[in-house]
């Protein structure tokens, strides 16, 4: 019987463009557009700049495009620079479960340029890396890390992309995946939440995955049973593993859950920003002028557990060396304050002119924002994901496994202890729900629910309220395509010019009909083509 990695490798390297449903291809095109927009926004990042300078200083030149107006570089330097840039402002796409775009898109692009591949080959490889990376994250969902902290997703995605472009067969590809996950990274929160080192979260693991494929191609063998083996990956990264979610390849497309951020920052704050901007529009309509910080008496955000935990982590790790993009990206309070002061929340708002120049004003307004936990909203989130995982893991976990999960979370920081409390309160209902529901094989109607309720009280005692469940641009939002287009134009037009940005967007929307250089033109502009 094949191991998990053997099955995954076989599917990944035998996947063909025509095997992918058109609606999955469409979501993947949006992912590529969204990631290019994130690269444009990285020009405002203080933390991406040192990596760019490193590549400019030590780069040896090569066939691959890097963000910024420099000559092309080697595969390794392009992946390092671009993955760091896309991570810098937390402006990437995501899917359930994993932030795969940093590697699935950017490593595949660099490899395609190196190998002279077609855009069809590129898109197919992005899908393969997304599907495997997301499954790996989902298998250890009930563990000490989550989301962006799953750096090992990029080890796997990098190996998948390289195995496909280097033409490895299924056997050698299984070795590549095993080598890539032999020494998986474990992200430490202080380096992620409060320092510029966050930008390397995807870049270094992705490079390790590419190198794993190169070594497998030379005959190095890996432990192909590494995921399920005693003291292996699943046992090491989960309080209770969910190996069932590793299957269903080609039947269940996790790419259908792809979601695209319209604001730089953690996905868990998106609905709160959506709601706040709705309140700003309502205020302007009623008063004939924009809402300002001076108008705000207090803001109360009733949040789900995920949003609350994120905000708590941000408060634990920020503030020591001045206001940084990383601190804002994970703080509901700070993100809402910036959105009020600037009137929007895009890449420009993460630059030094805003964060350093107006830090005192931002922090003063953030102090008027209160974030409270609403267990009912957390119940909505739990029920939503119980539906996604029904029949594929949650329902099969016995009492001992759930005790391990609760015990594991209880030993974590405050937000994790709250997770344990919530599981004790809502777990029985959640388990009953998971047992009753059939496993989902169609995810086209999946909704990425992060519900919040925002209540703004002005200094004149006027009360404005708004509620959001699905972030704009996320799975379940019927306007995803137009949202991603707005994001790309907003971030690319200042660099490329309005006309060139519009032309690039049109080309990317028909990606498979275009030459690979259309991606380079969308990042650097036509005057940089050679």
N, C-alpha and C positions, 0 to 999 in steps of 0.2 A: 504494500500500500504506500503511495507516495506521501512524503511529508508535506506539511503546509507550504514550505518554501519551494519545494519541487512543483507542486500544483500551481502556485502563484507564478513561478518563473515560466512554466510552460505556457500558461495563458498569456502572460505579458509579451513574450517574444513571438507568439503565433497570432496575436491580434492583428487584424487587417482593417483598413479604413472602412471597407464596406460592411464590416461586422458591427459598426457603431451606429446606433439609431441617429437619425438626423437631429432630433431635439437634443441629444447629448452633444453632438458636434456643435450645435448652436450655442449651448451653454459654455462650451470650451472656447469658442471664439470670443465670447464675452470675457472669459477669464483672462485670455491673452491681452485683450484691450485694456482691461482693468489693471493688469500688472504693468503694462507700459505706462499707464497714467501714474502709477505709484513710482515708477522710475523717474518720471519727469518731476514729480513732487519732491523727490529726494534732494533736489538742488537747495532746498531750504534746511536740510539736515546738517547740524553741526557734527553729528557722529559719523555720517557717511563720508565726510570729507577726508579724514585721515586714510581711509581705505583707498579712496580715489587717488590721493597723493602717493600712496605706496605703489599702486599699479603704474602711475605715471612715471615714478622714479625708477622702479626696478623692472617694469614690463619689458618683455623681449620682442614684442610685436608678433602678430599672427593673424589668423583669419576671422577672429570673433569680435563682435561689436561689444563695446562697453558703454555704460551710461556717461554722458558728457562728450565734449568735442575733442577727442583724442584719437590717434591712430588705433586701428584694430589691434587686439592682443591675443595671447595664447588662450586656449580653452580654459586653463586653470585660472588665469588672471581675470578673464571675462566673467566666469562664474563667481569668483570671489567678490568682484566689484559690484556686479549687478545684484547678486543675492543680498549683499550687505545694504545696498541702496533700497531695495524693495522692503527690507525689514525695518529700516531706520525709523519710519514714521508710523509703522503698524497700519499701513494703508492697503494691505493686500486683500485678495479674495480668500474665501475659506469654504469648506464643505464639511459635511457631517461624516466623519470626524477627523479633521486635520486641516492645517494651513499649508497645503501642498504646493501652492503656486510658486514660492521662492525657488523650489527645485524642479518641480514638474514642468513648469513653463520655461524658466530661465536656463536650466541645465540643458533641456531639450533644444532650446534655441541655439545655444552655443555649440552643442554637438552637431546640430543640423548644419550650421555654418561651416564647421570644420570638415564635415563629411560631404558637403555639397548636396544635401538632401533637398527634397521637395517640401512644400508646405503641407501636403497631404501626409507625408511621413512625420512631419513635425506634430501635426494635430493628433495623429494616432498615438504617438509616443506620449504626448501630454496626457491623453486619456488613460493610457495604461499606468502611468506613474500616479495619476490622481486616484485611480481605483485601488491600487495596492497600498499606497500611502494612507489613504483614508481607512482602509480595513485594518491596517496595523495599529493606527491610533485607537480605533473603536475596540480592538481586542483588549486594550489595557485601560479602557475608559474608567473603570473602577480602581484607580490607583492614585499614587501620590502626586502625579503631574497631569496636566491637561492642556489642550490647545497649543499655543505657540511653544510651550515648554517641551513639547514632544519633538525635540531636535532629531531623534532617531528616524522620524518619518522621512527626513531628507537624505539620510544614509540610504534608505531603501529606494526612494524616488531617483536619486542620482545613479544608483546601480541599475535600476530598470532602464532609464534613459540610455545609459552608456551601453548596456548589454544589447539593446535594440540597434543602436547606431553602429556598434562595432560588429554586428552580425553574429553574436554568440548563439550557439544552439541552446536548447532547453537545459541540457545537463550543465554546461558551463555557466549558464545564467543562474541556475540554482546555487552554484558555488559562489557566484558574484553576490547574490543576495545574502548568503550566509556569511561571507567575509565582511560585507558591509555592516552587518549587525553583530559581528563578533565583539566589538568594543563600542556599544551604543553610548551616546552622551547622556548625561543626567544634568539637566539645567538647574543651576542654583539661582534662587530668586534675587539675591542682592545684585548679582551681575546682570540680570535681565531687567529688573524693574528700576534700578537706580544708577545705571552706568552705561557708557557708550558701547561697552562690550556686547550689549544686546544685538548689535548689527551682525555679529558673527554666528548667531543662533542657527541659521540655515546654511550659511556659506561653507563653514568648515565640515559639517556632516555631509553635505552634498558632494564636496570634493573627495571625501573619504569613500563615498559610494562609487564615484567615477573611477577612482583608483582601484577599488575592489573588482570592478568589471575588467579593468586592464590586467590585473593580476590573475583573475580567473581565466582570461584569454591566454595567458602564458602557462596555464596548467596548475595554478595553485588551487587546492581544494578547500572547501569550507564545510562546516558542520551543518549539513542540510536539515537536520532535525532540531536545530538550535531554538526554534520558537517553542515547541512543545516539550522539550527534554527537561528532566528534573534539573533544577538550578539553571534553567535556560531563561530565555527572554520573557516569556509570559509570567513565569513564576517570580521573576525579579522585578517586573514593572507593574504588577497588578496585585491588589489585595485579593481580588477574585477575577480571574481571567475570563474572557468571552471568546474562546477560540472558534465558536460557531460562525462568528461574523467574518471570518477570513474566507469563507466560501461564497458561493453564489456568483462567481465571476461570469460576466456575460449574460446573467439573468437579472440580477439586481444591479442597477447602475447608480452608485453613490454620487456620480457626477450630476445626477438630477437634483441634488441638494446644494449645488454650487450657489454661493452667495457673494455679493460684491459690495465692498464698503464704499460709502459715499463720504465718510469722514475719516481722517487719520486717527486711529485709536482702536482699542479693543472692540470687538463686535458687540460685547455686552452693554456698551454705552450708546449704541446707535439709536435704539428706540427712544431713549431719553432725549437725545439731541433732536430727533425728528419731532417729538412732542414740544420741546422748547421752541423750535423754529416755527411751529404752528402757532404757538402762543405769541411769538413776536409779530407774526403776520396779523393775528387777531387784534393785538394792541395797536398796530399801525393803522389798521382799518377803522378802528374806533376813534383814534385820537388824531389821525392825520399826520403822525410823525413816528419815527422809529423809537423802540424801547431802548433805554440807556441803563447803565448800571445804577445811576442815581434814582431811577424809578423803582428799583427792586427793593422791597422790604424783606422778603424771605421766599425761598423756594423749598418745597418739600417733594422729594422723589420717593414714591412707594415702589420698591424694586423687588425683583425676584432674587433668589439666592445667588445666581451666577453674577449678576450685576453688583450685588452687595459684596460678595467675596472679592471681586476685582477691585472695587473701591477701597476696601480695607487693605489689600496688598499694596496699593499705590500709596496709601497714607503711611504704611510702615517703612517704605523704602525711599521715599522722596524727600526733597527739601534741604538736603545737606549742603549742596554746592550750587544753589540757585535753581530756578525753575527750568526744567528740561522737558524736551518733547516726550521722553519716556514717562516722566511723571504725569504729564497731562494726558497722555494716551491711555492711561489706566485709571484715571480719576474722573468719576462722574462730576464731582464738584468743580474741578478745574476746567474740564471740557465745557461744561455749561457756562461757566464764567467767561471763558474765551469766546464762546459763540455769541454771548450777549454783547460783549465789548466790541467784537469785530463785526458782528452781524452775520457771520458765516463760520464754517469750520472746514478749512481746506489746507493744502500744503503750506500756503503762505503764512497761515496762523501759527505754524510750528517753527517759524524762523526766529532768529534772535531779536529782530526788531520788535516783535510782539512779546515773546516770552521774557527776554531780559529787559527790554525797554519799558514794559508795562507790568512787571511782576507784582509790584505792590498793589496795584489796582486789581489785578486778577485774583490775588490771594485774598484781598479784602472782600471781593464779591463772592468768592468760593466759600468764605466763612459763613455766608448767609444761606448756604445750601445745606439742607439736611437730607440724608439718605436713610430710609427706614425699611425694614424687611416686612414684606407682606406674604405670609405663608400661603395664602390663596394663589398668588401669582406664581410662587414656586411650585405649587401643586399643578398648575397649568403646564409648566415646563416639564415636570416629571411625567405627567400623563402623555405629553407629546412624544417624549423620547421612549417611553414604555411602548407606545404604539409603533415606533420605528423598529425597536429591538424585539418585539413580541415574537416568540417562536425561535429566536436566534441567540438566546443567552440568558436574559434576565429571568424569564419564567422558569428556567431550569436550575437556577441557583437555589440551593437548599439553605436551611436556617444557619448552618455552620459557616457557609460562605458569606452570608449577610452579616453575621457577627464579626467576621474578619474585616469586612468592609467598614462597618461602623467603628470597630476598634482602631482600624488604620486611620480613618479620618479624625477620630477623636484625639489622636496624638499630634495632629497637625496644628497650624496656626489658627487664629480665631475663626476665620471664614470656614476652614475645614471642620472645626468643631461644630459650627452651625450646620454644616452639611450632615454630620453624624446625627445631630438632634433632629434634623428634618427627616432623615431616613427612618429614625425611630417612630416619628409621628405619622409620616405618610407612606412609609415603606409597605405596610400590609395592603393598603388600598392599591398601591402601584403594582405589587406582585399579583394581586387578583386581576388587575386590568391586563397585565402582560400574559397571564395564563389564559384569559378568555379570548384574546385577540389572535387571529391567524398571522403568520409571518407575512410581511409586506414584500411583494416582488415588484410593485410599481411605485415609484417615488415621485412621479411628476407632479403630484398634488401635495407633496410634503411642504409644510410651512415651518420656517425657522423662527420659532417663537421665543422672544425675550421680552415678555410684557412688563410695562411700567406705567405708572400714573404720575403725572407732574402737576403740581399745584403751585402757582405763582401768585404771591400777594404783593401788591405794589405799596409804596409808602403812603398812598392815599386810600389804602384799605380796599382797593379793587382786587377781586379774586378772578384769576383765569385758570382754567383747568383743561388738560388734554391727556388722552390715553393712547398708547400705541402697543400693538402686540408683535407685528412683524416689521423689522426694519425695512425702510425703503432700500431697494436693491437686493434684498435677501430672497431666498427661496420662499415662494408663496406670494411675492409681490408681482402682480401682473405687468408692472412697468419696468422690469429689470433692464431690458434692452435700452430704453430711453434713458434710464438712470446711469448706466455705464457710459453711454454716449456723452451725457452731460459731464460726467467725471473726466473723461478723456479730453474733451475740448477745454474744460476749465484748467486742467493742469498742463496740457500740451500747447495750447494756442499762444501763451506768453513766450514760449520757446521757439515754436515753429512758425508762428504767424497764423492768423485765423484761417486763411485759405488753405495753407499747407496742412493744417491740423484737420480740417474738414475732408480734404482729399485722402489723408492717411486713414482717417476713420472709415471712409467709404471702402478703401482697399482692404482694411482689416475685417470688415463685415462680410467680405467675400474672399476670405483668406486663401482657401484652397485653389482659387482661380488665379492667384497672384504668385510672382516669384518670391523667394525667401527674402530678398532685399527690401520688400515692403515693410518688414518689421524694423529694419535699420532706418529707413526713411521716416518711419513714424516716431523714432526716438531722436534722430539727429537732424532731420530735415534734408531736403533734396540737395542742398549745397554741399552736404558732407558725403554724398555718395561718390564712389570711385569705380 
